[in-house]
Amino acid sequence: MVMITTTATFDRLFQGLPRNIQQKAALRTQLFKSNPFHPSLRTEKLHPKQHGSNHAELRYIGHHHSIYNYDLFR
């Protein structure tokens, strides 16, 4: 099982989401914990700093185009 931690930015963005989207995200997070490469998640392996093979840090949640809005991370 994958251990998941979140950043303050992720937590703030998550709280701003509509309740139904928060519920979907929570279900997807549980699926990710048990099988990070489940086809329905469409995960992509990135090369960030590694905390270990069974650890993932969630840093962002939202539309993939808005990740380039660096003001979100201040």
C-alpha positions as a LaTeX table, in Angstrom:
\begin{tabular}{lrrr}
\hline
Residue & $x$ (\AA) & $y$ (\AA) & $z$ (\AA) \\
\hline
Met1 & 0.00 & 0.00 & 0.00 \\
Val2 & 1.23 & 3.50 & $-0.85$ \\
Met3 & 1.61 & 6.07 & 1.92 \\
Ile4 & 0.27 & 9.46 & 0.81 \\
Thr5 & 1.10 & 12.90 & 2.18 \\
Thr6 & $-0.16$ & 16.26 & 0.95 \\
Thr7 & 1.27 & 19.76 & 0.76 \\
Ala8 & $-0.38$ & 22.89 & 2.12 \\
Thr9 & $-1.08$ & 23.96 & $-1.48$ \\
Phe10 & $-2.87$ & 20.69 & $-2.22$ \\
Asp11 & $-4.92$ & 20.97 & 0.97 \\
Arg12 & $-5.96$ & 24.55 & 0.16 \\
Leu13 & $-6.93$ & 23.67 & $-3.42$ \\
Phe14 & $-8.82$ & 20.56 & $-2.27$ \\
Gln15 & $-10.88$ & 22.61 & 0.20 \\
Gly16 & $-11.88$ & 24.95 & $-2.63$ \\
Leu17 & $-13.32$ & 22.16 & $-4.77$ \\
Pro18 & $-17.05$ & 21.40 & $-4.90$ \\
Arg19 & $-18.09$ & 18.66 & $-2.45$ \\
Asn20 & $-18.86$ & 16.13 & $-5.21$ \\
Ile21 & $-15.39$ & 16.59 & $-6.71$ \\
Gln22 & $-13.82$ & 16.19 & $-3.26$ \\
Gln23 & $-15.67$ & 12.87 & $-2.91$ \\
Lys24 & $-14.44$ & 11.68 & $-6.32$ \\
Ala25 & $-10.89$ & 12.69 & $-5.42$ \\
Ala26 & $-11.10$ & 10.78 & $-2.13$ \\
Leu27 & $-12.25$ & 7.64 & $-3.97$ \\
Arg28 & $-9.43$ & 7.99 & $-6.50$ \\
Thr29 & $-6.93$ & 8.48 & $-3.68$ \\
Gln30 & $-8.06$ & 5.23 & $-2.06$ \\
Leu31 & $-7.69$ & 3.44 & $-5.40$ \\
Phe32 & $-4.23$ & 4.98 & $-5.85$ \\
Lys33 & $-3.19$ & 3.75 & $-2.39$ \\
Ser34 & $-4.04$ & 0.17 & $-3.29$ \\
Asn35 & $-2.92$ & 0.23 & $-6.95$ \\
Pro36 & $-1.08$ & 3.36 & $-8.15$ \\
Phe37 & $-1.02$ & 2.13 & $-11.74$ \\
His38 & $-4.69$ & 1.17 & $-12.07$ \\
Pro39 & $-5.64$ & 1.95 & $-15.70$ \\
Ser40 & $-8.56$ & 4.17 & $-14.73$ \\
Leu41 & $-6.20$ & 6.56 & $-12.93$ \\
Arg42 & $-4.11$ & 7.23 & $-16.05$ \\
Thr43 & $-1.07$ & 7.96 & $-13.88$ \\
Glu44 & 2.21 & 9.04 & $-15.40$ \\
Lys45 & 5.51 & 8.32 & $-13.76$ \\
Leu46 & 7.37 & 11.52 & $-12.99$ \\
His47 & 10.91 & 11.94 & $-11.77$ \\
Pro48 & 10.65 & 14.14 & $-8.68$ \\
Lys49 & 12.60 & 13.75 & $-5.49$ \\
Gln50 & 11.80 & 10.31 & $-4.16$ \\
His51 & 10.66 & 9.70 & $-0.61$ \\
Gly52 & 10.69 & 5.95 & $-1.16$ \\
Ser53 & 9.00 & 3.50 & $-3.46$ \\
Asn54 & 5.84 & 3.32 & $-1.34$ \\
His55 & 5.36 & 7.04 & $-0.75$ \\
Ala56 & 3.58 & 9.67 & $-2.83$ \\
Glu57 & 3.24 & 13.37 & $-2.09$ \\
Leu58 & 0.18 & 15.07 & $-3.55$ \\
Arg59 & 1.09 & 18.64 & $-4.45$ \\
Tyr60 & $-1.69$ & 19.81 & $-6.77$ \\
Ile61 & $-5.34$ & 19.10 & $-7.51$ \\
Gly62 & $-7.33$ & 20.75 & $-10.27$ \\
His63 & $-7.44$ & 21.05 & $-14.03$ \\
His64 & $-4.16$ & 20.00 & $-15.60$ \\
His65 & $-3.84$ & 23.24 & $-17.57$ \\
Ser66 & $-3.87$ & 25.39 & $-14.45$ \\
Ile67 & $-0.81$ & 23.71 & $-12.94$ \\
Tyr68 & 1.24 & 26.20 & $-14.93$ \\
Asn69 & $-0.27$ & 29.05 & $-12.89$ \\
Tyr70 & 2.68 & 29.37 & $-10.52$ \\
Asp71 & 0.85 & 31.89 & $-8.32$ \\
Leu72 & $-1.10$ & 28.91 & $-6.93$ \\
Phe73 & 2.06 & 27.70 & $-5.23$ \\
Arg74 & 2.88 & 30.85 & $-3.30$ \\
\hline
\end{tabular}
